[in-house]
Amino acid sequence: MKESYPWFKLYPKDFYSDPNVAAMNPEELGCYLRLLLLLWVNQELELDMKRMAQQVGISEEKFTEIWERTLVRCFVLSQDGTEITHKRLDAEREDARKLSKTQKLKGLASAEKRNRGSTEIQPEANRGATGSQPGRNRKPT
């Protein structure tokens, strides 16, 4: 099962210094960003012009034109040519996986440290601290 993460790092300086991105017009950039987001969620996309056009919200004809003119240079084709991935997103996903694993281990270590030697059941909360002392919340008669 592939892991999914709700976020990825985007470095504006790196993004805009990429010559492929710098040369994009607004429509190309919009398609590119939508594909990046779809790839992050799905981890790979089928190289299907009709489906990708629907996913980015433009006609298949227009998308195919943009893909061939600009976008194809920004993605990695699978060996069989049926799917696309993105090199930078793959690296960011690996970083997210490592960070997630590290944070999980830190959380487990912290929980173990807190619970070390503790076999007692935690006492109930002090009722007086919650304001629920008998008679305190009664309506006047």
Residue pairs with C-beta under 8 A, 6 or more apart in sequence:
2 43
3 97
3 100
4 41
4 43
5 40
5 93
5 96
5 97
5 100
7 96
8 40
8 89
8 92
8 93
8 96
9 92
9 95
15 21
16 22
20 70
20 73
20 74
21 29
21 32
21 74
23 70
24 32
24 70
27 58
27 62
27 66
28 66
28 69
28 70
28 71
30 56
31 56
31 58
31 63
31 66
31 67
31 71
32 70
32 71
32 74
34 55
34 56
34 57
35 45
35 52
35 55
35 56
35 71
35 75
35 84
35 86
36 86
36 89
38 45
38 55
39 45
39 84
39 85
39 86
39 89
40 89
40 93
43 85
43 93
44 78
44 83
44 84
44 85
45 52
45 55
45 83
45 84
46 82
46 83
47 77
47 78
47 81
47 82
47 83
47 84
49 60
49 63
49 64
49 67
50 60
52 63
52 67
53 59
53 60
53 62
53 63
53 64
54 60
56 63
58 66
74 86
75 84
75 85
75 86
76 84
76 85
76 86
76 87
77 83
77 84
78 84
78 85
127 133
131 137
